[in-house]
Amino acid sequence: MYIYDSENDKLLDNVTIYLTLDEARELYDSLAEIIEHPVGNHIHINSSDYQKEVTVCIYDIENLDLFDEKSKKIINSRA
């Protein structure tokens, strides 16, 4: 697991996320969908006002070619 703060370009060791019930449902449904049908490698969960976003990426060392160079560097940083 890697937690990346894109605004400050740094990896974090922990984070707390507060979700409404609707946001939690969206996260749950989106994760279930990408696990069952891994067409893409990430999902976005937005706040109701679209001012905040959580991006969750699903990766496998075997398919890193699906990611941009920054993402590859992050994933390989602790591999």
N, C-alpha and C positions, 0 to 999 in steps of 0.2 A: 504494500500500500504506500502510495506517495500522496502527500497533501501539498499542493503547490499554490502559493500565493502569487498570482500573475501580476498584481499591481506592484509588488515589491520584489518580484523575481527571486523568490526564495522558497525553499522547502520548509514545511512546518511539521512538528512532531505530533501535534494534536489540534483539534478544532471542535468547537461545540456548535451545533446547528439547531436552531429552534424552528420548527415547522408547525404550520396550522394542520388540522386534520386533513383538509383538502390537499395541501402540499405533500403531506406524508402519503396520502393515497396515490397521488400522481407519481411520486418517487417509487413507491411499491409497484405500481402498474408498469411504469417505464422499465424498471429493473427486470421484472418478470418477462417483459417483451424482448428485451435485448439478450437475456439469457436463453430464451427459447428460440429466438430468431436473430442471431447475431449478424444482421445485415450491415449495420454500422458498428463503430467501435466506441460510441459515446452517446450519452443522453443529456438533455438540459432540463432542469426543473427551475421554473421561474416563480417569483412571488406574484401575487395577484395583480400588483401594479407594474410588474415587469421591471422593477428597479433593482432587483437582486436576482442572481442566478447561481445555481449549483450545477456544475458539469461533472458527470461521472463517466470515466473512461474504463472500458474493459480491455485488458491487454493480455497478450500471451507472448512470451519471448520469441516464439516462432513466427509471429506475424507483425513484427514491429514496423514493417514497410508500410503499414496503413497509417502511421503517425508521422507528424512533421518532425523536423530535426530537433527542435526544442524538447518535444515530448520524448523522443528517443534518448536524448541526453539525460533527462530526468529519470526515466525508467532504468537506464544503464548505470546511473550514479551509485546505486547501492546493490546492484545485481551480483 
